[in-house]
């Protein structure tokens, strides 16, 4: 568990980590301490042994209500800081709060309920898959406060939402439901119980060859960022890394014998 009490991590025996935002009294809004806890959690997951998949959720009435305006107006978020300074590779600290889930070596499934505004939507967009309650209130909220989305949203929304639709959502900051988010491309699917459904999917993933799952996630990153030649080479390199290895052989044997696989964790 990270040193902060703002985010909890519970790794199950099956390799599924339940990661929860625990600032329920503030609808998991983002103040400096919340940002720090998210970054710590992301770093911990990247080095966690036995990790096979992640479920990301928020306690209380919301997944994440976005920026804590109280902390910003009081100066707590250091509004004079130079946001162009890269603190985490190609990202600043706020962007890393969303990108850290994309950088996680295993699939991350966000279970979204209640409210998911602004920075909360950008964090959810960093997940591989988003399971959203149909009544969830969602918005690209930043324009309401005279701001632009700047927590990696533009990088993460590529390929999810039609360009003109994304422009309309950004320029107007209009609110939409989880059901509409599914139609727009911002939600993978809707569920009356997002946490249960996300956990179900994470468990399915956790029972796949962990080396192949990690390789597949790396390939998705290459697919987004690189050209055809690089993608074709990356496919070959990743396959060379798993084919005929013990975990791949175990996947085949378990399937043929109709039993649960017994993988060696990475």
N, C-alpha and C positions, 0 to 999 in steps of 0.2 A: 504493500500500500504506500502511496506517495506520502511524503512528510507532512503535507498539508491535509487538513480535514475537509477540504472542499471537493475532493474527488476520491472515491473509493475504488479499489480493485480487488475482486474476489475471483481467483483462479480455481476452477473446479477440477476434479480428478479427470474429467474428460477433455481437458485442455481448453475449455471455453472460459474466457475471462469476462466477467460482468463488470463493466466500468460505469460508474454512476456519478453524475454531478450531484452534490449533496448540499447545495446552498438553497434548499427548498423555500426558506422564508423569503428569499428575494427572487424566486422563480428562476434560480440558477443564472442570474444576470452576471455579466462579465465586468468585474472590477479587477484591479491589479492582482489581488490574491487569487482570484479565480483563474486568470490567465496563467499565473505561475504554476498553480496546481495542475492545469491541463498540460502544460509543457513538461512538468515532472512526470506525469502519468505516461505521456507519449514516450519519453526517454526510457522509463522503466519497462514498458511493453516491448521495446525494441531489443532488450537484452534478456527478456524473461524466458527461462527454460521451460519446455513443455507446453508453450503457448501454441494453440492451433487455430483459434478464431476469437473475435472480440464482439461483444454486444455493448453498445454505447447508449446510455439512457440518462434521464434526469429524474431525480426524486421530486415528489410533490406535484404541483399543478402544471408544471411546464417542463419541456425539454430544455429550453434556454430562451429567455426573453430578450436576448441581445445585450447591448452595452448598458452598463449601470450608469445612467446619466448623472446620478448623484455624485459618483466618484469622479466623473469627468469634470463636472462644474466646480467641484471642490479642488481640482488640480491633482487628485489622486492618481489619475491615469497619465500624468505628465504630458498635457496636451501640447507643450512646446517642444517635445522630443522630435528629432529629425527622423521621420518615418522612412526615409530613403536609406538609412543605415541598415545594412544587412547583418542581422545578429545570428541567424540560423541558416547558413548556406546561402540560398537564393531568396530567403524570406526575412522579414522583420518579426518581432515577437508576436504581434497580433496575427499576422499571416500564418505563423507557425502553429497557432492554436487550431487552425483548420487543416493545414498541410500535414501535421504530425500523424493524422489518421491515414492519409494517403501513403505516408512513409512507413507506417507500421508494416512489418514483414508478412503479416497474415491478414485475411479478410476482416474488415470491420463492418458490422451491421448496426446502423442507427435505428433505435426504436423511438419514434417521435410522437409526442402527445401534447395536448394543452396549447402551448404557445411556442412558436419557433420563428422569431423575428430577427432580422438584421444579422448580427454576428452569429447568432444561434443557427440561422439557416446556412450560413457559410461553413460553420463547423460540421453540421449534418452533411453538407455536400462533400466534405472530405472523406466520408465513409464510402465503402464500396457499394453498399446497398442501403436504401432507406425504406423502412416500414413505418407508415404514418397512419395515425387514426384519422378517419374521414372527416371528423369535425375539428381537427387541429387548425388553429389560426396561424397563418404564415404570411410573411411579407419580406420583400427586399426593402427594408425599412429606412435605409440611411438618408434618402432624399427628404424625408419628413423633418430631419434635423439639419438640413442644409449640407449634408455630407455625401460622399460617394462610397459605394461598397469597396472596402479596401482590406478585407481579411481573406484574400485569395479567391473570392467569389468568381471573378472573371476567368481565372485559370481553371477553376473547378467546374464551372457551368458549361464550358465548351463541350459540345456534343450532347448535352442533356436537354437544352431548351432551344427552340427555334429563335434565331437572332432577333427578329422583330418583336416577338413575344417577350423576350428577356428585356429588350429596350423599354417596352411599355411598362413592365413590372418595375423596372428601375426608375424610370422617369416619374411615374405616378405614385410609387410606394403603396399601391393599393393592396389591401388584404385579400387573401384567398384561402380556401379550405384545403385540408389534406386530400379530399376527393378531387378537387381541381388540380392540385399539385401532381397527382398521378397522371392526369390528362396532359399536363404541361411538360412532364418529364422530370420534375423535381422530386418525385417520389417513385420508388420502384413498384410498390404495391400498397394498398390500404388494408388495414385490419382493425377490428374492434378491440383487439388486445395486441398492440404492437410489440410489447416486450415479450409476450409468449411466442409470437410468431418469429420474432428476431432470434430468440433463443432456440427455437426449433430449427431454423436455417443454420445457425451457428453450430448446432450439434451435428447436423448432416455434414457440414464442411469439416468438422473436427474428426469425422470418421473416414476422411479421404487421406491419401498419401500426403503427409505434411510437407515433404520436399517438393512434390508436384504442385501443391497448392501455393507454396511460396514462390515457386518458379513462375506459375501462371500469373500471380500478382505482379511480379517484376515485368513480365511480358506486356501486361496491360499498360504499364507506365511507358515502356518503349513504344508501344503502339500509338500512344497519344503524342509522344514527343519527337519521334524519329521518322525517317523516310523508309521507303520500302526495303532498300538494301539492308539497312540496320535491323529492321524487324525480322527479315528472313534469317539473317545470321543469328539473331538473339533466340529465335525459335530453336534453331539447331543446337546452339550452346546449351540452352536449358534442357532440351531433351537428352543430350549426351550426359547431362548431370544426373538424370533420374533413371533412364532406361537400363533394365537388367540389374539395377541396384536392389539391395534387400527389401526396401520398402515397396518398390514397384512390383517385385516378385510376390510379396505378401499381399498386395492389392489384388493381383490376379488369382492367387490361391484362395483368398477369402471369398472372392466372387464365385469361383468355381465350386467351392465347398459350401456355399450358402451360410457363411458364418461371419461374425464380427471380426474385422481386421485387428491385428496386434502389431502396430507400427512402432518403430524406434523413433523417439522424439528427436528433433533437431534444435 
